[in-house]
């Protein structure tokens, strides 16, 4: 028995027309119905641009798969150290010859130029003398026969007497061709030190840190990738943070130096590198030497016990 009755809407001749009520909201063709073999479905036309896009996608996926295979192959050959891996052991086992031994070939590094002497020409401002380059000049003089000269450019009105004699007196004059390297320093009004060793063909190397790297490379020292990266990092840190940074940055650098020098005699490993030379000279230029921590103070004394550093100390007085 129904819950309630609905009055009929249509009457024709007294007869009630049965209402055809829907059994669903809308009708859909049955998905389970299989088309007859005789009636083949109509084939839709494929857009050519869509075909081209699919082909391009397949080509990209193929190339990505090939690249992934190549990277997987390389990863099996290369061992990547963890981020927390202590590189101290690698640095300490990095074998390199002391700076006092003869082994570097200047002709091999600078190129052989028959009948002419290779000249390193540096322009520097006397208001901020590049101390690291003077230390490196003294070290190079211990290794090679160097023809040294100091000149003053017309852009500079006056230069202190000690800077004019920063290379000392070269008493023994020999023919030019008997020297291995020419080292000329020109006091000039420039914003930062500039260097050339091939005047005609070479763009100048700018910046005290970059020039110091080049000069130190003349010793022919060989380092592994980890040591080279650490050396470059300390040089950049000394120039851009310890020399040009804020007081907060300088304090952070001094703490990092103190921690590093608590493990090794020098900033990188157990041999003097260009990082020690640049960092020591920056401390002298900025006047932060007296406020340095204990390990840094001990390291500075080790530097000053070497003749090239002590000779530069005289220029600061």
VMD Tcl script that draws the C-alpha trace (Angstrom):
set ca {
  {0.00 0.00 0.00}
  {1.55 3.38 -1.00}
  {2.25 6.01 1.61}
  {0.26 8.64 -0.26}
  {-1.67 8.93 -3.49}
  {-1.03 11.34 -6.34}
  {-3.96 12.69 -8.25}
  {-3.71 12.00 -12.00}
  {-2.81 14.92 -14.18}
  {-4.49 13.89 -17.47}
  {-7.85 12.41 -18.17}
  {-9.03 11.41 -21.66}
  {-12.55 10.07 -21.87}
  {-12.61 9.41 -18.20}
  {-9.55 7.17 -18.33}
  {-6.40 7.93 -16.38}
  {-3.26 8.01 -18.44}
  {-0.38 6.28 -16.76}
  {2.55 8.58 -16.15}
  {5.90 7.44 -17.56}
  {8.18 8.40 -14.68}
  {11.98 8.23 -15.34}
  {13.99 5.69 -13.45}
  {17.18 7.85 -13.52}
  {18.22 11.47 -14.07}
  {19.49 10.88 -17.63}
  {20.19 7.97 -19.88}
  {23.60 6.79 -21.08}
  {24.48 4.11 -23.59}
  {25.59 0.86 -22.04}
  {29.36 0.57 -21.86}
  {29.11 -3.20 -21.73}
  {27.47 -3.37 -25.11}
  {29.93 -4.56 -27.74}
  {29.55 -3.16 -31.22}
  {28.77 -5.60 -33.93}
  {31.68 -6.55 -36.21}
  {29.85 -5.21 -39.21}
  {29.59 -1.72 -37.75}
  {33.15 -0.40 -37.37}
  {33.51 2.71 -35.18}
  {34.28 5.93 -36.99}
  {38.01 6.86 -36.90}
  {38.79 10.29 -35.52}
  {41.30 12.46 -37.34}
  {44.55 13.07 -35.35}
  {45.76 16.65 -35.17}
  {49.27 16.91 -36.78}
  {50.44 19.32 -34.06}
  {49.44 16.76 -31.40}
  {51.39 14.07 -33.23}
  {54.45 16.33 -33.38}
  {54.14 17.07 -29.65}
  {53.95 13.36 -28.81}
  {57.01 12.63 -30.96}
  {58.94 15.40 -29.27}
  {57.96 14.10 -25.85}
  {59.14 10.62 -26.74}
  {62.48 12.01 -27.96}
  {62.98 14.01 -24.76}
  {62.20 11.00 -22.59}
  {64.65 8.93 -24.60}
  {67.43 11.51 -24.12}
  {66.67 11.78 -20.40}
  {66.95 8.02 -20.07}
  {70.31 8.07 -21.85}
  {71.57 10.88 -19.59}
  {70.42 9.01 -16.49}
  {72.29 5.91 -17.64}
  {75.45 7.96 -18.21}
  {75.21 9.59 -14.77}
  {74.64 6.23 -13.11}
  {77.75 4.93 -14.82}
  {79.84 7.87 -13.65}
  {78.54 7.62 -10.09}
  {79.96 4.12 -9.87}
  {83.40 5.45 -10.83}
  {83.45 8.52 -8.59}
  {83.25 8.36 -4.82}
  {81.61 11.51 -3.44}
  {82.54 12.30 0.20}
  {79.77 13.02 2.66}
  {79.06 16.60 3.65}
  {80.28 15.92 7.19}
  {83.46 14.23 6.01}
  {86.57 15.64 7.67}
  {88.98 16.75 4.93}
  {91.88 17.19 7.35}
  {93.31 13.78 6.53}
  {93.22 14.50 2.80}
  {94.93 17.85 3.28}
  {97.64 16.41 5.50}
  {98.47 13.64 3.05}
  {98.65 16.05 0.10}
  {102.29 15.79 -0.87}
  {103.98 18.92 -2.18}
  {107.57 20.01 -2.39}
  {108.82 22.78 -0.07}
  {109.13 26.26 -1.55}
  {112.90 26.24 -1.21}
  {113.47 23.35 -3.61}
  {114.20 23.92 -7.26}
  {111.74 22.17 -9.52}
  {109.48 24.71 -11.19}
  {110.05 25.46 -14.85}
  {109.16 29.07 -15.65}
  {109.37 28.45 -19.39}
  {106.83 25.67 -19.03}
  {104.41 27.83 -17.03}
  {104.89 31.19 -18.77}
  {105.93 30.02 -22.21}
  {109.35 30.12 -23.81}
  {110.17 33.41 -25.48}
  {113.62 33.17 -27.00}
  {115.66 36.34 -26.87}
  {113.35 38.08 -24.39}
  {112.92 38.03 -20.63}
  {109.51 37.31 -19.20}
  {108.41 40.38 -17.25}
  {105.80 40.50 -14.51}
  {104.57 44.10 -14.40}
  {102.38 45.16 -11.46}
  {100.58 48.48 -10.99}
  {99.72 49.24 -7.36}
  {98.54 52.22 -5.36}
  {101.08 53.41 -2.77}
  {98.26 54.46 -0.41}
  {97.49 50.74 0.12}
  {100.60 48.75 -0.81}
  {99.94 45.07 -1.64}
  {102.04 43.47 1.08}
  {101.35 39.92 -0.08}
  {102.95 40.67 -3.46}
  {106.07 41.96 -1.72}
  {106.28 38.78 0.37}
  {105.89 36.67 -2.76}
  {108.58 38.68 -4.51}
  {111.02 37.84 -1.70}
  {110.08 34.15 -1.89}
  {110.54 34.14 -5.67}
  {113.98 35.72 -5.27}
  {114.98 32.73 -3.12}
  {114.06 30.38 -5.96}
  {114.86 32.25 -9.19}
  {117.20 34.87 -10.54}
  {114.92 37.90 -10.74}
  {115.56 41.33 -12.22}
  {113.62 43.66 -9.92}
  {112.68 47.29 -10.54}
  {110.43 49.92 -8.93}
  {109.03 52.91 -10.84}
  {106.64 55.76 -10.12}
  {103.83 56.70 -12.52}
  {103.01 60.32 -13.29}
  {99.56 59.88 -11.70}
  {101.21 59.66 -8.28}
  {102.66 62.83 -6.80}
  {104.87 61.30 -4.12}
  {105.80 57.85 -2.84}
  {107.36 57.12 0.57}
  {111.05 56.33 0.44}
  {110.60 52.87 1.95}
  {108.18 51.89 -0.84}
  {110.61 53.09 -3.50}
  {113.18 50.70 -1.99}
  {110.76 47.87 -1.16}
  {112.79 45.41 -3.26}
  {116.05 46.39 -1.66}
  {119.24 47.22 -3.49}
  {120.16 44.96 -6.39}
  {123.90 45.40 -6.18}
  {125.08 42.80 -8.69}
  {124.01 43.87 -12.18}
  {124.08 41.14 -14.79}
  {123.06 41.09 -18.46}
  {119.31 40.94 -18.85}
  {119.30 37.57 -20.59}
  {120.95 35.92 -17.56}
  {117.88 36.49 -15.37}
  {115.00 34.04 -15.24}
  {112.22 36.54 -14.56}
  {111.66 40.27 -14.56}
  {109.59 41.77 -11.71}
  {108.59 45.39 -12.16}
  {106.44 47.28 -9.65}
  {104.92 50.59 -10.75}
  {103.38 52.81 -8.10}
  {100.31 54.17 -9.86}
  {96.92 55.68 -8.98}
  {94.78 52.57 -9.59}
  {91.72 51.37 -7.59}
  {93.17 47.86 -7.18}
  {96.46 46.13 -8.09}
  {96.84 45.10 -11.74}
  {99.33 42.66 -13.25}
  {100.51 41.57 -16.69}
  {103.29 39.24 -17.73}
  {102.66 39.53 -21.46}
  {102.09 43.18 -22.24}
  {100.99 42.75 -25.85}
  {98.55 39.85 -25.61}
  {97.33 39.51 -22.02}
  {94.39 41.13 -20.28}
  {95.39 42.44 -16.85}
  {94.83 40.32 -13.76}
  {93.14 42.50 -11.15}
  {92.97 42.17 -7.39}
  {95.64 41.38 -4.84}
  {94.27 37.90 -4.19}
  {94.25 36.91 -7.88}
  {97.76 38.24 -8.46}
  {99.00 36.42 -5.35}
  {97.54 33.16 -6.69}
  {99.35 33.63 -9.99}
  {102.70 34.46 -8.39}
  {102.46 31.53 -5.98}
  {101.73 29.19 -8.90}
  {105.21 29.96 -10.25}
  {106.63 27.75 -7.50}
  {105.05 24.76 -9.23}
  {103.19 23.46 -6.16}
  {100.76 20.63 -6.89}
  {97.66 20.14 -4.73}
  {94.65 17.88 -4.88}
  {91.20 19.29 -5.51}
  {90.24 19.52 -1.83}
  {93.40 21.39 -0.83}
  {93.17 23.78 -3.79}
  {89.57 24.59 -2.89}
  {90.45 25.28 0.75}
  {93.34 27.54 -0.26}
  {91.15 29.56 -2.63}
  {88.46 29.81 0.03}
  {90.89 31.24 2.61}
  {92.27 33.75 0.09}
  {88.78 35.00 -0.77}
  {87.80 35.08 2.90}
  {90.85 37.17 3.75}
  {90.25 39.68 0.95}
  {86.46 40.05 1.02}
  {85.64 39.49 4.70}
  {88.74 40.02 6.82}
  {89.83 43.08 4.82}
  {86.60 44.56 3.42}
  {83.93 43.06 5.70}
  {82.16 44.39 8.75}
  {83.46 44.03 12.29}
  {81.12 41.06 12.79}
  {82.49 39.33 9.69}
  {86.08 39.99 10.77}
  {85.42 38.47 14.17}
  {83.90 35.38 12.56}
  {86.93 34.97 10.28}
  {89.36 35.25 13.19}
  {87.45 32.55 15.07}
  {87.52 30.29 12.01}
  {91.26 30.87 11.60}
  {91.83 30.11 15.27}
  {89.94 26.82 14.95}
  {91.80 25.80 11.79}
  {95.20 26.69 13.25}
  {94.40 24.57 16.30}
  {94.56 21.49 14.05}
  {97.45 22.32 11.69}
  {100.51 24.56 11.70}
  {99.29 26.55 8.71}
  {95.84 27.45 7.45}
  {95.81 24.54 4.99}
  {97.94 21.55 5.87}
  {101.48 21.57 7.19}
  {103.10 23.73 4.50}
  {103.03 27.45 3.83}
  {100.55 28.37 1.08}
  {99.34 31.55 -0.56}
  {96.42 31.51 1.90}
  {98.84 32.13 4.80}
  {100.61 34.92 2.93}
  {97.44 36.80 2.00}
  {95.79 36.34 5.40}
  {98.90 37.49 7.30}
  {99.27 40.59 5.13}
  {95.58 41.49 5.50}
  {95.87 41.27 9.29}
  {98.84 43.62 9.14}
  {97.03 46.08 6.86}
  {93.80 46.17 8.86}
  {95.47 46.40 12.26}
  {93.65 43.34 13.65}
  {96.85 41.47 14.48}
  {96.91 42.49 18.15}
  {93.28 41.41 18.72}
  {93.79 37.97 17.16}
  {93.17 34.78 19.22}
  {95.98 32.67 20.65}
  {96.40 30.21 17.77}
  {96.39 33.06 15.26}
  {99.03 34.93 17.28}
  {101.24 31.83 17.31}
  {100.78 31.39 13.56}
  {101.67 35.03 12.91}
  {104.93 34.64 14.82}
  {105.76 31.60 12.71}
  {105.24 33.73 9.59}
  {107.33 36.59 10.94}
  {110.24 34.24 11.67}
  {110.61 33.82 7.90}
  {112.79 36.40 6.14}
  {110.25 37.45 3.46}
  {107.70 38.36 6.14}
  {110.19 40.13 8.40}
  {111.38 42.28 5.49}
  {107.81 43.44 4.89}
  {107.42 44.20 8.60}
  {110.09 46.90 8.16}
  {107.89 48.66 5.61}
  {105.10 48.99 8.17}
  {107.25 50.88 10.66}
}
mol new
graphics top color blue
foreach p $ca { graphics top sphere $p radius 0.5 }
foreach p [lrange $ca 0 end-1] q [lrange $ca 1 end] { graphics top cylinder $p $q radius 0.2 }
display resetview
